[in-house]
Every structure is written in C-alpha cells, then in structure tokens.
Amino acid sequence: MRLQFEDGERELLIARLGLDADADDSAVAQAVASWMAEDPPSGSEDNDDENENDNLDDLNASAADVVVVDVAEFRRLRSRDRVAGQVEEAMRIRDRDELIEEAIHDGKFGPARRDHYRDRFDSDPDGTTALIGRLTPNTVPIEERGADVPTDDVDNSAYPTDWVPEVAARAARKTGRVHGED
C-alpha cells in the first residue's frame, strides 16, 4: 500500500500514532488499522460481554440521549475524532488540489481559474467533480503549438510592393536602392 501525504501530514500522523519518525508506509497503515480496530480497555473479558449487553439494554430501554462512559475513554475517543477529522480534511484538500491541477494540465481551464474551482469544490465537491469531468480537454492551450516562422524567409514576390511597404523597404535596403528610384 502506498500512502500519499501533503507537507506535514505524515509527521502529524506518525506522532499521533506514536511511531518512529522513519516508519514506512506499511507500518503507518498497520498502526492506523489497529488504532481503528482498538477495543476499549477492560478488567475482565467474561464481564465485558455481560456488561455490554446490560448497557445496550439500558440504552434501548432509556429514552434519554446520554451515555455514561469513563473519562479516559471519552478523552481517547475525542482525540481519535480530532485526528480523524484532521486526516479527512487533509485528504479532501489533497484530492481537490489534484483534481484541479490535473484539469489545468489537461487544458480544461486555465491556471487563473484555480481559485474559482477550489471555492466551488469546497461548496459542492460532487457537483464540481462532475462538472470538471464533463469539460472538454485542450480547450485552453497550455503547450506551444505550431511554428514561429520568421518573415525574412517568406517569399513575398507574389504580392505587389505597395501591399506590403515594409517588405519593399527591407528589400531596397538589402540591394542598396531606395524606394522610388527605379
């Protein structure tokens, strides 16, 4: 598995997971998977199932929207929610920027519209993704095309000299004749 991070995201995640700074992608992925699957600490496994069933029965029987949990467990859950929120936001921004940069590279719109599409994506990600997908590539030329042909090598003899006076003047300077001295 290959993970992609923006500046500072990898270090933040590694620090939150308590890994070494030189941890590879597989170690980070494994730590995230175990962190997400982590069960809350308990005293006894036998009492866990009974307590869990009792708590579920209490929740179902109760009309209140309150759950009583241990303070340490609550803090751990809040910490995980904050980290997950930061990671989700970083991934959303990375995905947005990649989509927009790819569209610019494909010539779907110019670099000057980058901020417009970022704002649009922030307000409606699905609609903006669909819109960018429907745009025609190469409508904004990004790379140079064609050739820049110098005018000195162009054969202008097919045109009367009064149509292109600057070419006639240039030809006269080359031959040493002044225009009008025939």
N, C-alpha and C positions, 0 to 999 in steps of 0.2 A: 504494500500500500504506500502511495506517495502522498504526503500532506503538503499543502501549499499555504504559506503564511505571508502576510504583509509585514512591514517593518515593525518589530517589537512584539508581534503576536506570539511567535514561537517561544520567546523568552518568558512572556507572561504566563503562557500555559504550562511551560516546564516548571516555573517557580510555583505556580498554584498546585501542581501535582506532586511537588517535592522530588523531582527527578534531577539528575546531574545535568549540568549545562551542556554537556556533549552527548546527550541521549539522542539516538537515531529515531527515525520515523516510526519504526515498528515498536520501539519501547514506548513512545508517546501514545501511539494508537492503543497499545495494550493497557497502558495506565488509564487512558480515558475510558476504555471499555470496562475495566474493573471498577473504576470510580463510579460509573453509571450503574453498574450492577451491584454495588456495595449494599449489603444489608445493614440495618442499624445494629449496634452492639447490644447484646442481651446477656442476662445472667445464666439462663438455662434453656436449652433447646426444647425440652419437654414442655415447659411452661409457656414457651413462645407461642406454640400453636393454640393452646387453650386461651392465652391472653389475647391473641389476635382475633380469635372467634368471638370472645366476650366483647372486645372493643367494637367489632363490626356489628354485633347485635345491638350494642348500646347506641351506635351511630344510626342504625336503621330505625330503632325504636324512638330515638330522640328527634324532636322537631327543630332543635337548635342547630345553628351552623357553626358550632365551636368544637374543636378537637383539642384535648389537653395532651401536650407532649412535654418531654424532658427539655430543659433549657438548652443543654448542649446539643441535643438532636435538632432543635429548632435553629440554632445558630449554624450548625453544619448544613442544614437544608437551605437556609438563606444564603450562605456562602456559595453553595453549589449553584443556586439560582442566579446569583450575581455573575459568577464566572461563565455560566452557560449563556447568559444574556450578552456578555461582552464578546464571547466567541461567535455567537449567532450574528451580532451586529457587524463584527469584523468580516465575517464570511459574506454577509449581504453586501457590504460596501465593495469587497473584492470582486464579487460576481457582477455587481453593477458596473464597476470600472472596466472589467474585462469585456463585458458585452459592448460597452460604448466604444472602447478603444478598437475592438475588432470591427465594429461598424464603420468607424472612421478609416481604418486601414482598408476596408473593402470599398470605400468610396460611397457609402450610403448617405453620409452627410459630412460636412467639413468640420475641422477642429474648432471653429468658432462656435459651433452648436453644442459642444461638450457639456457646458454648464446647464444649458436648457434641458438636455436629455437626462442629466443627473437629477435635476429637480423633478422632472416628470417621472423618472423611475422611482424616486423617493415617495412620491404621492400615489403612484399606481404601477407597481412592478410588473404585474401580469400584462396589463394593457400596453405598457411601454415595450416590454419584450416582444409582444405580438406585433406591435407597430414596426419596430426595428427589423423584425423578421420579414415583414412584407415589403420593406423598402428595396428599391432596385439597386444592385451593386453598380459601381463605376459611374454613377451619375455626377459625382464630384471627382474630377481628375486629380489624383494625388501624385502620380508619377508623370514625368515629362513624356510627351508623345510626339512623334513626327520628327522633322529635321529642321534645323535653322540654316537655311541656305543663304549664303552671302549674296548680295545683289550684284557684286562685281562680276561674278561668273555667269550671270544670266544674259542670254542673247536678247538684246533689245532692238535689233536691227529690223524686226518685223513691224515696229511701231514708228510713226512719224516723229521726228525730233521735237516738234512743238507740243506733243502729248506729254513727253517726259523731259522737260528742260534741264533738270539736274543731271540726267544721264548724258545729255548732249554736252553740257558744260564740262563734265568729268572727262568725256572723250576728247574734247577740244584741248583740255589741259594736258592730256597724255600726248597728244600729237603736236602740241605747241601752237595750235591755231586757236584764235579767239573766235567766239561765236559771231557770225555775221560777216566774216572776211572770206568769202568764197571766191 
